[in-house]
């Protein structure tokens, strides 16, 4: 159920879009702060589909906190370099990369909580709405009924892996303090 729900195109698109928006917005805010000027709109517009496409590829199933956080950190590093080349702002250096890393980990944890909530909602809807709906089976006109013979009874056949766990163990006596007198 988990992998099937994530593969639904609408769910997959929403998850990858949220990841891309958050990742690009975080990187743009960090660069705007470090450089003292906003990242050009053309650069942001070109970054969103690239990050969204990468997120789409891995949005086929529910991901854990390590995968989400790692993806966010990788996205921040790539966007830091991309914005540095496009924007000409290399300010911050190692401090900026550390800030990107910390923000990426915190956003990754936040996204993981959202991911877990989304998949819990999809599972709840599936079990409460989709499964109870009866499926109507229609027989095409002119189809002949199929006779089903009952299988031969299994008398005298021992089931190899069957366990009988009814009652106390064979040969066990009840404890004396609990015995009825």
N, C-alpha and C positions, 0 to 999 in steps of 0.2 A: 504494500500500500504506500509506503513512504516513497519509494522510487517512482511509482506511477503518478503520485500526486505532484511531484516535482517536475515531471516530464510534461504536464499539461502546459500547452503553449502560453495561456494567459498567466498562470502562476509563475512560469519560468521567466516571462517577459517582465512581470512586476518585480520579481526578485533581482533580476539583473539590472533593471533600471534604477532601483533603490540603491543597489551597491555602486553603480556607476555615478549617480548623482552625488552620493555621500563622499565617495573617493575623490572625485574631481573638485567638489566644493571645498573639501578639507585641504587639498593640495593648493588650490587657488588662494584660499584665505591665508595659508602659511606664506606663500610667495608674495602676496600683496602686503602682508605685514613686514616681511624681511626687506623687500625692495622699496617699500614706500609708495608703490604705484600698483594699480589693479592689473591683473593679467588681461591681455586683450581678449575681447569677446570671440574673435575668430579662433584663437588658440583653444579657448574653452569649448567652442562648438566642435572643433576637430578632435578634441580629447574625449568627449562624451561617447561618440559611437565606438571609438577604439576600445575604451574601457568596458562599455556595454557589451560589445561583441566577445571580449575575453570572459566577462562574467556569464554571458549566455552559454558559453561552451561548458562551464563547470556547474551550471545551475540545473543539471538534469536530475539531481536528487538532493536530499537534505544533507547539509554539510555540518561538521563539528566546529568547535571554537578554534582549533588549530588551523584548519583549512581556511576558515573565514578570516581569521587574524593574519595568517600568512599571505593570503590574497590581498588583504588591505595593505600590509606592509610592502609587498612587491609592487602594488599599484602606486603607492606613495613614492617609492624610490624611482620608478619609471617616470611618473608625472613630475617629480622634482627635477629630474634631468631634462625632460621634455620642455617644461616651462622655463628652465634655465637657458636652454638653447633658443627657444622661441621668443622669450621675454627679455633675454639678456640680463636676467637677475640671478646672480650666483651667490647672493648674500646669505649669510648665516652659516655656511659650511657644515661642519660636523654638528654644531649645535642645532641647526635647522633640521638635519637628518634625524637627530635624536628626538626632536620635538615631533617630527613626522611619525617616527616610530612609536612614540608614546601615544599620540593621538590615534594612530592606526590600530594599536592594540585595544584602546578603550572603545573606539568605534566598532572594531571587530567583535568585542564582547556584546556591545549593544545590538549589533546586527544578528548575533547568534541568538539572543533572547527573542528578537523578532521572528527569526527563522523558526525557532522552537514553537512559538505561539502560533505562527501561520500553519505549521504542519499539524499541530494539535487541533486547530480549527478545521482543517481539511479532513483529518481523520474522523473527528466528531460528526461533521456533516455527512461524510461517506457512510458511517455506521448508522446514523439516525435518519438519513433521507434516502440515500441510494439503495442500501441493502433491503429495507422494508418494502420497496416498491415491487409488487409482483410483476413477473414477466409473463406477458400473454404469448402463448405459443399457438399458432394457427396451423391447421393442416391444409395443405393446398387441395383445391377441389379435385376429385377423381383419384385421390391417393387411397390405396388399399390399406386397411389396418394391418399391422404387423402382429403376428402371434408370438408371444413370449412363453417359452416353456419354462417351467420352474426347474431350478437346478436339482440335481440328485442330492438327497439328504446326506449329511456328513455323519453318519452313525459309525461309531467305532474308530473314528479318526482322533488321534491325539494332537493337540496343538502344541508345537514344540516350545514356544515362548510364553505360554499362558501361565500366570501365577494366580493361585487362589489365596486371598488374604482375609478370608472370613473367619472370625472366631479366634480364640487363643492358639498359640503354637501347640503342636501335637505333643502330648505328654506333659504339658505344663500344669502345675497345680496352682489354685488361687492362693494368694498370700493368706497366712493364718489369721492376721489381725482383721482382715476384711471378710473372712469366711462367716457365713450365717450359721448360728448355733442353734 
